[in-house]
Amino acid sequence: MAAPGDSPGAEPGRSSIPLAEEWRALRRAATIVALLTAPAFFLLLWERNGWDPIWALLVTIVAARTMIARIDATNLPSPANNERCVSRAI
């Protein structure tokens, strides 16, 4: 089955390649942002707020993973959203 937006003679799924590349690029950017901000957040929790280093590290890891997931979920269209938009346009 061809993906929405594919031309009739095109190879099926060709239109999803640019979307997959955008996903990868945004995921890399989100990971870089999380890695750059994590040490500052850890130091804030540990030194300024007086948290135990283990708890500060644990919360930092959870926060970094959550930030990456939120950036992915809010900025990139999901296949389900694309299908809904295409069906509304038809």
Biopython code that builds the backbone (N, CA, C, O; Angstrom):
import numpy as np
from Bio.PDB.StructureBuilder import StructureBuilder

atoms = [
    (1, "MET", "N", (0.847, -1.183, 0.000)),
    (1, "MET", "CA", (0.000, 0.000, 0.000)),
    (1, "MET", "C", (0.884, 1.233, 0.000)),
    (1, "MET", "O", (1.847, 1.310, 0.763)),
    (2, "ALA", "N", (0.567, 2.186, -0.839)),
    (2, "ALA", "CA", (1.361, 3.404, -0.948)),
    (2, "ALA", "C", (1.053, 4.346, 0.206)),
    (2, "ALA", "O", (-0.061, 4.385, 0.727)),
    (3, "ALA", "N", (2.064, 5.095, 0.582)),
    (3, "ALA", "CA", (1.888, 6.089, 1.639)),
    (3, "ALA", "C", (1.143, 7.294, 1.086)),
    (3, "ALA", "O", (1.217, 7.566, -0.112)),
    (4, "PRO", "N", (0.415, 8.030, 1.949)),
    (4, "PRO", "CA", (-0.276, 9.225, 1.477)),
    (4, "PRO", "C", (0.720, 10.198, 0.852)),
    (4, "PRO", "O", (1.787, 10.438, 1.417)),
    (5, "GLY", "N", (0.394, 10.744, -0.270)),
    (5, "GLY", "CA", (1.256, 11.703, -0.935)),
    (5, "GLY", "C", (2.169, 11.078, -1.981)),
    (5, "GLY", "O", (2.829, 11.804, -2.725)),
    (6, "ASP", "N", (2.225, 9.752, -2.059)),
    (6, "ASP", "CA", (3.031, 9.092, -3.079)),
    (6, "ASP", "C", (2.351, 9.263, -4.431)),
    (6, "ASP", "O", (1.126, 9.209, -4.534)),
    (7, "SER", "N", (3.156, 9.467, -5.457)),
    (7, "SER", "CA", (2.566, 9.548, -6.787)),
    (7, "SER", "C", (2.264, 8.132, -7.259)),
    (7, "SER", "O", (2.897, 7.185, -6.792)),
    (8, "PRO", "N", (1.307, 7.962, -8.178)),
    (8, "PRO", "CA", (0.860, 6.634, -8.589)),
    (8, "PRO", "C", (1.984, 5.732, -9.108)),
    (8, "PRO", "O", (1.949, 4.528, -8.854)),
    (9, "GLY", "N", (2.973, 6.264, -9.821)),
    (9, "GLY", "CA", (4.028, 5.438, -10.383)),
    (9, "GLY", "C", (5.241, 5.299, -9.480)),
    (9, "GLY", "O", (6.179, 4.582, -9.824)),
    (10, "ALA", "N", (5.246, 5.967, -8.334)),
    (10, "ALA", "CA", (6.423, 5.969, -7.462)),
    (10, "ALA", "C", (6.505, 4.695, -6.632)),
    (10, "ALA", "O", (5.522, 3.975, -6.453)),
    (11, "GLU", "N", (7.689, 4.447, -6.142)),
    (11, "GLU", "CA", (7.912, 3.304, -5.261)),
    (11, "GLU", "C", (7.187, 3.555, -3.934)),
    (11, "GLU", "O", (7.286, 4.654, -3.389)),
    (12, "PRO", "N", (6.463, 2.568, -3.404)),
    (12, "PRO", "CA", (5.707, 2.770, -2.170)),
    (12, "PRO", "C", (6.613, 3.157, -0.993)),
    (12, "PRO", "O", (7.702, 2.610, -0.820)),
    (13, "GLY", "N", (6.133, 4.117, -0.190)),
    (13, "GLY", "CA", (6.852, 4.516, 1.009)),
    (13, "GLY", "C", (7.941, 5.543, 0.779)),
    (13, "GLY", "O", (8.628, 5.924, 1.727)),
    (14, "ARG", "N", (8.123, 6.004, -0.453)),
    (14, "ARG", "CA", (9.184, 6.961, -0.756)),
    (14, "ARG", "C", (8.981, 8.299, -0.040)),
    (14, "ARG", "O", (9.957, 8.953, 0.327)),
    (15, "SER", "N", (7.745, 8.706, 0.161)),
    (15, "SER", "CA", (7.497, 10.001, 0.795)),
    (15, "SER", "C", (7.813, 9.979, 2.286)),
    (15, "SER", "O", (7.911, 11.041, 2.901)),
    (16, "SER", "N", (7.974, 8.813, 2.878)),
    (16, "SER", "CA", (8.275, 8.740, 4.298)),
    (16, "SER", "C", (9.767, 8.893, 4.591)),
    (16, "SER", "O", (10.145, 9.074, 5.748)),
    (17, "ILE", "N", (10.613, 8.825, 3.582)),
    (17, "ILE", "CA", (12.058, 8.948, 3.801)),
    (17, "ILE", "C", (12.432, 10.328, 4.333)),
    (17, "ILE", "O", (13.175, 10.402, 5.311)),
    (18, "PRO", "N", (11.958, 11.424, 3.744)),
    (18, "PRO", "CA", (12.297, 12.738, 4.317)),
    (18, "PRO", "C", (11.776, 12.899, 5.748)),
    (18, "PRO", "O", (12.443, 13.514, 6.580)),
    (19, "LEU", "N", (10.614, 12.362, 6.037)),
    (19, "LEU", "CA", (10.073, 12.449, 7.395)),
    (19, "LEU", "C", (10.960, 11.686, 8.372)),
    (19, "LEU", "O", (11.199, 12.157, 9.484)),
    (20, "ALA", "N", (11.444, 10.528, 7.977)),
    (20, "ALA", "CA", (12.340, 9.749, 8.838)),
    (20, "ALA", "C", (13.645, 10.502, 9.077)),
    (20, "ALA", "O", (14.191, 10.459, 10.179)),
    (21, "GLU", "N", (14.146, 11.186, 8.063)),
    (21, "GLU", "CA", (15.374, 11.978, 8.223)),
    (21, "GLU", "C", (15.145, 13.143, 9.178)),
    (21, "GLU", "O", (16.020, 13.468, 9.980)),
    (22, "GLU", "N", (13.981, 13.769, 9.099)),
    (22, "GLU", "CA", (13.659, 14.852, 10.028)),
    (22, "GLU", "C", (13.579, 14.337, 11.464)),
    (22, "GLU", "O", (14.053, 14.989, 12.395)),
    (23, "TRP", "N", (12.980, 13.171, 11.633)),
    (23, "TRP", "CA", (12.907, 12.545, 12.967)),
    (23, "TRP", "C", (14.302, 12.355, 13.534)),
    (23, "TRP", "O", (14.565, 12.717, 14.680)),
    (24, "ARG", "N", (15.207, 11.781, 12.725)),
    (24, "ARG", "CA", (16.566, 11.522, 13.194)),
    (24, "ARG", "C", (17.280, 12.815, 13.566)),
    (24, "ARG", "O", (17.947, 12.881, 14.599)),
    (25, "ALA", "N", (17.145, 13.832, 12.739)),
    (25, "ALA", "CA", (17.818, 15.104, 13.005)),
    (25, "ALA", "C", (17.291, 15.754, 14.284)),
    (25, "ALA", "O", (18.070, 16.249, 15.099)),
    (26, "LEU", "N", (15.987, 15.752, 14.457)),
    (26, "LEU", "CA", (15.425, 16.365, 15.652)),
    (26, "LEU", "C", (15.765, 15.550, 16.895)),
    (26, "LEU", "O", (16.007, 16.121, 17.958)),
    (27, "ARG", "N", (15.785, 14.251, 16.780)),
    (27, "ARG", "CA", (16.149, 13.401, 17.921)),
    (27, "ARG", "C", (17.595, 13.655, 18.331)),
    (27, "ARG", "O", (17.908, 13.706, 19.520)),
    (28, "ARG", "N", (18.480, 13.814, 17.337)),
    (28, "ARG", "CA", (19.882, 14.126, 17.650)),
    (28, "ARG", "C", (19.991, 15.476, 18.343)),
    (28, "ARG", "O", (20.728, 15.615, 19.320)),
    (29, "ALA", "N", (19.268, 16.464, 17.849)),
    (29, "ALA", "CA", (19.312, 17.792, 18.462)),
    (29, "ALA", "C", (18.782, 17.750, 19.891)),
    (29, "ALA", "O", (19.358, 18.376, 20.781)),
    (30, "ALA", "N", (17.706, 17.030, 20.118)),
    (30, "ALA", "CA", (17.145, 16.919, 21.466)),
    (30, "ALA", "C", (18.116, 16.218, 22.407)),
    (30, "ALA", "O", (18.228, 16.591, 23.575)),
    (31, "THR", "N", (18.812, 15.217, 21.910)),
    (31, "THR", "CA", (19.792, 14.512, 22.737)),
    (31, "THR", "C", (20.951, 15.429, 23.097)),
    (31, "THR", "O", (21.418, 15.417, 24.235)),
    (32, "ILE", "N", (21.416, 16.218, 22.146)),
    (32, "ILE", "CA", (22.512, 17.146, 22.412)),
    (32, "ILE", "C", (22.104, 18.180, 23.452)),
    (32, "ILE", "O", (22.870, 18.473, 24.370)),
    (33, "VAL", "N", (20.908, 18.733, 23.317)),
    (33, "VAL", "CA", (20.419, 19.711, 24.289)),
    (33, "VAL", "C", (20.324, 19.079, 25.676)),
    (33, "VAL", "O", (20.725, 19.689, 26.668)),
    (34, "ALA", "N", (19.803, 17.878, 25.743)),
    (34, "ALA", "CA", (19.675, 17.195, 27.035)),
    (34, "ALA", "C", (21.044, 16.930, 27.653)),
    (34, "ALA", "O", (21.228, 17.111, 28.857)),
    (35, "LEU", "N", (22.002, 16.503, 26.835)),
    (35, "LEU", "CA", (23.342, 16.229, 27.359)),
    (35, "LEU", "C", (24.065, 17.495, 27.803)),
    (35, "LEU", "O", (24.835, 17.464, 28.762)),
    (36, "LEU", "N", (23.824, 18.604, 27.118)),
    (36, "LEU", "CA", (24.470, 19.858, 27.502)),
    (36, "LEU", "C", (23.864, 20.460, 28.766)),
    (36, "LEU", "O", (24.573, 21.092, 29.550)),
    (37, "THR", "N", (22.578, 20.273, 28.970)),
    (37, "THR", "CA", (21.928, 20.868, 30.137)),
    (37, "THR", "C", (21.937, 19.962, 31.360)),
    (37, "THR", "O", (21.744, 20.440, 32.478)),
    (38, "ALA", "N", (22.155, 18.671, 31.172)),
    (38, "ALA", "CA", (22.111, 17.734, 32.299)),
    (38, "ALA", "C", (23.145, 18.032, 33.389)),
    (38, "ALA", "O", (22.788, 18.007, 34.567)),
    (39, "PRO", "N", (24.409, 18.314, 33.052)),
    (39, "PRO", "CA", (25.369, 18.592, 34.131)),
    (39, "PRO", "C", (24.986, 19.817, 34.968)),
    (39, "PRO", "O", (25.155, 19.814, 36.187)),
    (40, "ALA", "N", (24.477, 20.848, 34.322)),
    (40, "ALA", "CA", (24.063, 22.041, 35.068)),
    (40, "ALA", "C", (22.885, 21.722, 35.992)),
    (40, "ALA", "O", (22.841, 22.184, 37.132)),
    (41, "PHE", "N", (21.947, 20.941, 35.499)),
    (41, "PHE", "CA", (20.788, 20.564, 36.319)),
    (41, "PHE", "C", (21.228, 19.703, 37.493)),
    (41, "PHE", "O", (20.732, 19.875, 38.607)),
    (42, "PHE", "N", (22.169, 18.764, 37.253)),
    (42, "PHE", "CA", (22.694, 17.916, 38.325)),
    (42, "PHE", "C", (23.364, 18.776, 39.400)),
    (42, "PHE", "O", (23.114, 18.587, 40.591)),
    (43, "LEU", "N", (24.208, 19.713, 38.986)),
    (43, "LEU", "CA", (24.888, 20.578, 39.960)),
    (43, "LEU", "C", (23.906, 21.449, 40.730)),
    (43, "LEU", "O", (24.094, 21.705, 41.919)),
    (44, "LEU", "N", (22.869, 21.900, 40.055)),
    (44, "LEU", "CA", (21.849, 22.691, 40.732)),
    (44, "LEU", "C", (21.186, 21.869, 41.841)),
    (44, "LEU", "O", (21.018, 22.354, 42.960)),
    (45, "LEU", "N", (20.818, 20.652, 41.534)),
    (45, "LEU", "CA", (20.166, 19.795, 42.536)),
    (45, "LEU", "C", (21.127, 19.419, 43.668)),
    (45, "LEU", "O", (20.752, 19.415, 44.841)),
    (46, "TRP", "N", (22.356, 19.106, 43.302)),
    (46, "TRP", "CA", (23.304, 18.585, 44.282)),
    (46, "TRP", "C", (23.894, 19.683, 45.160)),
    (46, "TRP", "O", (23.803, 19.608, 46.385)),
    (47, "GLU", "N", (24.497, 20.700, 44.552)),
    (47, "GLU", "CA", (25.191, 21.715, 45.336)),
    (47, "GLU", "C", (24.267, 22.788, 45.895)),
    (47, "GLU", "O", (24.361, 23.143, 47.070)),
    (48, "ARG", "N", (23.391, 23.294, 45.072)),
    (48, "ARG", "CA", (22.557, 24.405, 45.511)),
    (48, "ARG", "C", (21.399, 23.959, 46.400)),
    (48, "ARG", "O", (21.093, 24.605, 47.403)),
    (49, "ASN", "N", (20.752, 22.838, 46.021)),
    (49, "ASN", "CA", (19.603, 22.368, 46.786)),
    (49, "ASN", "C", (19.978, 21.348, 47.854)),
    (49, "ASN", "O", (19.143, 20.986, 48.683)),
    (50, "GLY", "N", (21.226, 20.882, 47.843)),
    (50, "GLY", "CA", (21.697, 19.975, 48.875)),
    (50, "GLY", "C", (21.181, 18.547, 48.765)),
    (50, "GLY", "O", (21.110, 17.843, 49.772)),
    (51, "TRP", "N", (20.823, 18.107, 47.569)),
    (51, "TRP", "CA", (20.350, 16.740, 47.383)),
    (51, "TRP", "C", (21.516, 15.765, 47.477)),
    (51, "TRP", "O", (22.663, 16.128, 47.218)),
    (52, "ASP", "N", (21.218, 14.541, 47.844)),
    (52, "ASP", "CA", (22.198, 13.465, 47.806)),
    (52, "ASP", "C", (22.596, 13.253, 46.343)),
    (52, "ASP", "O", (21.727, 13.285, 45.472)),
    (53, "PRO", "N", (23.883, 13.037, 46.046)),
    (53, "PRO", "CA", (24.315, 12.895, 44.645)),
    (53, "PRO", "C", (23.592, 11.783, 43.873)),
    (53, "PRO", "O", (23.344, 11.919, 42.675)),
    (54, "ILE", "N", (23.260, 10.700, 44.551)),
    (54, "ILE", "CA", (22.564, 9.606, 43.862)),
    (54, "ILE", "C", (21.180, 10.055, 43.403)),
    (54, "ILE", "O", (20.788, 9.802, 42.264)),
    (55, "TRP", "N", (20.439, 10.724, 44.294)),
    (55, "TRP", "CA", (19.092, 11.199, 43.932)),
    (55, "TRP", "C", (19.167, 12.277, 42.856)),
    (55, "TRP", "O", (18.344, 12.305, 41.940)),
    (56, "ALA", "N", (20.151, 13.158, 42.967)),
    (56, "ALA", "CA", (20.312, 14.215, 41.960)),
    (56, "ALA", "C", (20.608, 13.607, 40.594)),
    (56, "ALA", "O", (20.076, 14.066, 39.583)),
    (57, "LEU", "N", (21.455, 12.576, 40.557)),
    (57, "LEU", "CA", (21.772, 11.912, 39.295)),
    (57, "LEU", "C", (20.546, 11.212, 38.721)),
    (57, "LEU", "O", (20.286, 11.294, 37.520)),
    (58, "LEU", "N", (19.803, 10.532, 39.565)),
    (58, "LEU", "CA", (18.608, 9.823, 39.120)),
    (58, "LEU", "C", (17.574, 10.787, 38.530)),
    (58, "LEU", "O", (17.022, 10.532, 37.460)),
    (59, "VAL", "N", (17.320, 11.873, 39.221)),
    (59, "VAL", "CA", (16.345, 12.862, 38.739)),
    (59, "VAL", "C", (16.844, 13.516, 37.450)),
    (59, "VAL", "O", (16.050, 13.797, 36.553)),
    (60, "THR", "N", (18.148, 13.757, 37.353)),
    (60, "THR", "CA", (18.717, 14.352, 36.141)),
    (60, "THR", "C", (18.519, 13.430, 34.944)),
    (60, "THR", "O", (18.154, 13.891, 33.863)),
    (61, "ILE", "N", (18.755, 12.143, 35.124)),
    (61, "ILE", "CA", (18.578, 11.182, 34.025)),
    (61, "ILE", "C", (17.116, 11.123, 33.588)),
    (61, "ILE", "O", (16.822, 11.131, 32.393)),
    (62, "VAL", "N", (16.215, 11.066, 34.542)),
    (62, "VAL", "CA", (14.782, 11.024, 34.216)),
    (62, "VAL", "C", (14.356, 12.309, 33.505)),
    (62, "VAL", "O", (13.599, 12.262, 32.536)),
    (63, "ALA", "N", (14.838, 13.447, 33.983)),
    (63, "ALA", "CA", (14.476, 14.722, 33.360)),
    (63, "ALA", "C", (15.009, 14.822, 31.934)),
    (63, "ALA", "O", (14.312, 15.310, 31.045)),
    (64, "ALA", "N", (16.235, 14.365, 31.712)),
    (64, "ALA", "CA", (16.819, 14.416, 30.368)),
    (64, "ALA", "C", (16.035, 13.530, 29.410)),
    (64, "ALA", "O", (15.731, 13.953, 28.295)),
    (65, "ARG", "N", (15.704, 12.320, 29.817)),
    (65, "ARG", "CA", (14.932, 11.420, 28.960)),
    (65, "ARG", "C", (13.531, 11.984, 28.688)),
    (65, "ARG", "O", (13.014, 11.868, 27.576)),
    (66, "THR", "N", (12.932, 12.587, 29.699)),
    (66, "THR", "CA", (11.608, 13.183, 29.526)),
    (66, "THR", "C", (11.666, 14.349, 28.550)),
    (66, "THR", "O", (10.766, 14.515, 27.726)),
    (67, "MET", "N", (12.730, 15.167, 28.637)),
    (67, "MET", "CA", (12.864, 16.303, 27.729)),
    (67, "MET", "C", (12.990, 15.819, 26.289)),
    (67, "MET", "O", (12.371, 16.387, 25.389)),
    (68, "ILE", "N", (13.775, 14.789, 26.066)),
    (68, "ILE", "CA", (13.928, 14.239, 24.712)),
    (68, "ILE", "C", (12.589, 13.713, 24.197)),
    (68, "ILE", "O", (12.221, 13.968, 23.050)),
    (69, "ALA", "N", (11.871, 12.991, 25.030)),
    (69, "ALA", "CA", (10.578, 12.436, 24.616)),
    (69, "ALA", "C", (9.564, 13.539, 24.318)),
    (69, "ALA", "O", (8.801, 13.433, 23.358)),
    (70, "ARG", "N", (9.550, 14.592, 25.128)),
    (70, "ARG", "CA", (8.599, 15.683, 24.908)),
    (70, "ARG", "C", (8.895, 16.444, 23.623)),
    (70, "ARG", "O", (7.978, 16.808, 22.887)),
    (71, "ILE", "N", (10.175, 16.685, 23.353)),
    (71, "ILE", "CA", (10.544, 17.387, 22.124)),
    (71, "ILE", "C", (10.142, 16.553, 20.916)),
    (71, "ILE", "O", (9.601, 17.083, 19.945)),
    (72, "ASP", "N", (10.403, 15.252, 20.973)),
    (72, "ASP", "CA", (9.998, 14.365, 19.875)),
    (72, "ASP", "C", (8.489, 14.367, 19.684)),
    (72, "ASP", "O", (8.007, 14.451, 18.555)),
    (73, "ALA", "N", (7.749, 14.277, 20.766)),
    (73, "ALA", "CA", (6.294, 14.140, 20.676)),
    (73, "ALA", "C", (5.614, 15.425, 20.232)),
    (73, "ALA", "O", (4.605, 15.375, 19.529)),
    (74, "THR", "N", (6.145, 16.574, 20.628)),
    (74, "THR", "CA", (5.441, 17.819, 20.327)),
    (74, "THR", "C", (5.823, 18.436, 18.990)),
    (74, "THR", "O", (5.018, 19.156, 18.401)),
    (75, "ASN", "N", (7.020, 18.176, 18.498)),
    (75, "ASN", "CA", (7.475, 18.864, 17.297)),
    (75, "ASN", "C", (7.394, 18.060, 16.016)),
    (75, "ASN", "O", (7.516, 18.621, 14.927)),
    (76, "LEU", "N", (7.192, 16.771, 16.125)),
    (76, "LEU", "CA", (7.172, 15.955, 14.918)),
    (76, "LEU", "C", (5.802, 15.338, 14.706)),
    (76, "LEU", "O", (5.182, 14.852, 15.652)),
    (77, "PRO", "N", (5.335, 15.356, 13.482)),
    (77, "PRO", "CA", (4.040, 14.734, 13.210)),
    (77, "PRO", "C", (4.146, 13.218, 13.289)),
    (77, "PRO", "O", (5.126, 12.627, 12.837)),
    (78, "SER", "N", (3.151, 12.614, 13.855)),
    (78, "SER", "CA", (3.136, 11.149, 13.905)),
    (78, "SER", "C", (2.404, 10.631, 12.670)),
    (78, "SER", "O", (1.629, 11.369, 12.062)),
    (79, "PRO", "N", (2.633, 9.388, 12.294)),
    (79, "PRO", "CA", (1.921, 8.837, 11.140)),
    (79, "PRO", "C", (0.405, 8.897, 11.311)),
    (79, "PRO", "O", (-0.316, 9.114, 10.338)),
    (80, "ALA", "N", (-0.086, 8.708, 12.531)),
    (80, "ALA", "CA", (-1.530, 8.763, 12.765)),
    (80, "ALA", "C", (-2.063, 10.165, 12.476)),
    (80, "ALA", "O", (-3.137, 10.310, 11.892)),
    (81, "ASN", "N", (-1.324, 11.192, 12.879)),
    (81, "ASN", "CA", (-1.756, 12.559, 12.589)),
    (81, "ASN", "C", (-1.735, 12.860, 11.101)),
    (81, "ASN", "O", (-2.618, 13.549, 10.590)),
    (82, "ASN", "N", (-0.723, 12.341, 10.400)),
    (82, "ASN", "CA", (-0.650, 12.549, 8.956)),
    (82, "ASN", "C", (-1.839, 11.935, 8.251)),
    (82, "ASN", "O", (-2.405, 12.553, 7.349)),
    (83, "GLU", "N", (-2.236, 10.720, 8.644)),
    (83, "GLU", "CA", (-3.371, 10.060, 8.006)),
    (83, "GLU", "C", (-4.662, 10.833, 8.258)),
    (83, "GLU", "O", (-5.505, 10.941, 7.367)),
    (84, "ARG", "N", (-4.822, 11.377, 9.476)),
    (84, "ARG", "CA", (-6.015, 12.167, 9.770)),
    (84, "ARG", "C", (-6.067, 13.425, 8.923)),
    (84, "ARG", "O", (-7.125, 13.793, 8.413)),
    (85, "CYS", "N", (-4.902, 14.098, 8.769)),
    (85, "CYS", "CA", (-4.868, 15.325, 7.962)),
    (85, "CYS", "C", (-5.174, 15.026, 6.508)),
    (85, "CYS", "O", (-5.876, 15.797, 5.853)),
    (86, "VAL", "N", (-4.658, 13.919, 5.991)),
    (86, "VAL", "CA", (-4.900, 13.559, 4.593)),
    (86, "VAL", "C", (-6.359, 13.200, 4.394)),
    (86, "VAL", "O", (-6.954, 13.586, 3.388)),
    (87, "SER", "N", (-6.952, 12.466, 5.332)),
    (87, "SER", "CA", (-8.348, 12.071, 5.162)),
    (87, "SER", "C", (-9.281, 13.272, 5.259)),
    (87, "SER", "O", (-10.340, 13.281, 4.631)),
    (88, "ARG", "N", (-8.906, 14.281, 6.033)),
    (88, "ARG", "CA", (-9.732, 15.490, 6.112)),
    (88, "ARG", "C", (-9.643, 16.305, 4.840)),
    (88, "ARG", "O", (-10.612, 16.952, 4.443)),
    (89, "ALA", "N", (-8.477, 16.279, 4.194)),
    (89, "ALA", "CA", (-8.284, 17.062, 2.979)),
    (89, "ALA", "C", (-9.022, 16.460, 1.788)),
    (89, "ALA", "O", (-9.330, 17.165, 0.827)),
    (90, "ILE", "N", (-9.303, 15.183, 1.847)),
    (90, "ILE", "CA", (-9.942, 14.504, 0.708)),
    (90, "ILE", "C", (-11.422, 14.754, 0.675)),
    (90, "ILE", "O", (-12.112, 14.258, -0.216)),
]
sb = StructureBuilder()
sb.init_structure("model")
sb.init_model(0)
sb.init_chain("A")
sb.init_seg("    ")
for serial, (resi, resn, name, xyz) in enumerate(atoms, 1):
    if name == "N":
        sb.init_residue(resn, " ", resi, " ")
    sb.init_atom(name, np.array(xyz, "f"), 0.0, 1.0, " ", f" {name:<3s}", serial, name[0])
structure = sb.get_structure()
